[in-house]
Amino acid sequence: VEDSRQAWGELCHALVNQPTENLITIAIMGSHGKTTLNLLASSMMKTIGKKVAYRNSIATSDSATQVAAKDGAVNTAKSLAKWLAGAVKQGVPSAVVEVDQEMLYQGQTAGMKYDLILITSLRTEVGST
């Protein structure tokens, strides 16, 4: 295996029947504004589909339950796959996921497939040129 993190992520999602293939999955990435855009996109998706799963720096929800981010972090490939599978089980049509730099670096989103990726900003500091 060339990349064990990638292989692990793909295995985690395969073991729960590839949940992102049964959801409209939106990733929010960038250096600033991810949580705000996540909440906006989640609100819009909820208006359209009545249910939405979301994960951001404030909270995680599979539409049935909400857990504060500090208490219910889902930042591993295994826990992300399990969370997304739970959303599918709840009949949720969409998921909005805040993806930070650390998650990408650690390969925590490996195995996820996105329908849309929104990038907020790629600056290292607010106000930098």
C-alpha positions in Angstrom: 0.0 0.0 0.0 1.5 3.3 -1.1 -0.5 5.5 1.3 -1.9 3.8 4.4 -4.1 6.8 5.3 -5.7 6.8 1.9 -6.3 3.1 2.1 -7.7 3.3 5.6 -10.1 6.0 4.6 -11.3 4.1 1.6 -11.7 0.9 3.7 -13.7 2.8 6.4 -16.2 4.1 3.8 -16.4 0.8 2.0 -17.3 -1.0 5.3 -20.3 1.3 5.7 -21.5 1.1 2.1 -20.0 4.3 0.8 -22.3 6.8 2.5 -21.2 9.7 0.3 -22.6 7.9 -2.7 -26.1 8.2 -1.1 -25.8 11.9 0.0 -25.4 15.2 -1.7 -22.1 15.9 -0.1 -20.6 19.4 0.2 -17.1 20.1 1.5 -16.3 23.6 2.8 -12.5 24.3 2.7 -10.3 27.3 3.1 -8.4 29.3 5.6 -11.2 31.6 6.9 -15.0 31.6 6.9 -15.5 27.8 6.8 -17.9 27.6 9.7 -20.0 30.6 8.5 -20.3 29.1 5.0 -21.0 25.7 6.5 -23.9 27.0 8.5 -25.2 29.0 5.5 -25.0 26.0 3.2 -26.6 23.7 5.8 -29.4 26.1 6.3 -30.0 26.3 2.5 -29.9 22.5 2.2 -32.3 22.1 5.1 -34.8 24.4 3.4 -34.6 22.3 0.2 -34.5 18.8 1.8 -35.9 19.4 5.3 -33.0 17.4 6.8 -29.2 18.0 6.6 -26.2 16.5 8.4 -23.4 18.9 9.1 -20.0 18.9 10.7 -18.2 22.2 11.6 -16.0 23.6 14.3 -19.1 24.3 16.5 -21.1 21.1 16.3 -21.8 17.9 14.5 -25.3 16.7 13.6 -26.7 13.7 11.7 -30.0 15.5 11.6 -31.4 13.5 14.6 -28.8 14.4 17.2 -26.4 17.4 17.6 -23.2 17.2 19.6 -20.9 20.1 20.5 -17.6 19.8 18.5 -15.5 19.6 21.7 -17.6 16.6 22.9 -18.2 14.8 19.6 -15.3 15.4 17.3 -15.5 13.3 14.1 -12.1 14.0 12.7 -10.9 10.5 11.8 -11.7 8.6 8.6 -13.5 5.9 10.7 -15.7 8.4 12.6 -16.5 10.5 9.5 -17.6 7.3 7.7 -19.7 6.3 10.7 -21.3 9.7 11.0 -22.1 9.9 7.3 -23.6 6.3 7.4 -25.7 7.4 10.4 -27.0 10.3 8.3 -28.0 8.0 5.4 -29.7 5.7 8.0 -31.7 8.8 9.2 -32.9 9.4 5.6 -30.9 12.6 5.3 -30.4 13.7 1.7 -27.4 15.9 2.2 -24.3 16.5 4.3 -22.1 19.6 4.7 -18.6 19.0 6.0 -16.1 21.6 7.2 -12.7 20.3 6.1 -9.7 22.0 7.7 -6.0 21.8 6.7 -5.2 19.3 9.4 -7.9 16.9 8.3 -6.5 17.0 4.7 -2.9 16.6 5.9 -3.8 13.6 8.1 -5.9 12.0 5.4 -9.0 12.0 7.6 -11.3 12.7 4.6 -9.8 9.9 2.5 -12.6 7.8 1.0 -15.1 10.6 0.9 -16.6 11.7 -2.4 -17.9 15.2 -2.8 -20.6 16.6 -5.1 -19.5 20.2 -4.4 -16.4 21.7 -2.9 -16.6 25.4 -1.7 -13.4 27.2 -1.0 -13.7 30.3 1.2 -10.1 31.7 1.2 -6.6 30.5 0.7 -4.8 33.3 2.6 -2.6 32.6 5.5 -3.8 35.7 7.5 -6.8 37.9 7.2 -5.7 41.1 5.5 -2.6 39.6 3.9 -1.8 40.2 0.3 
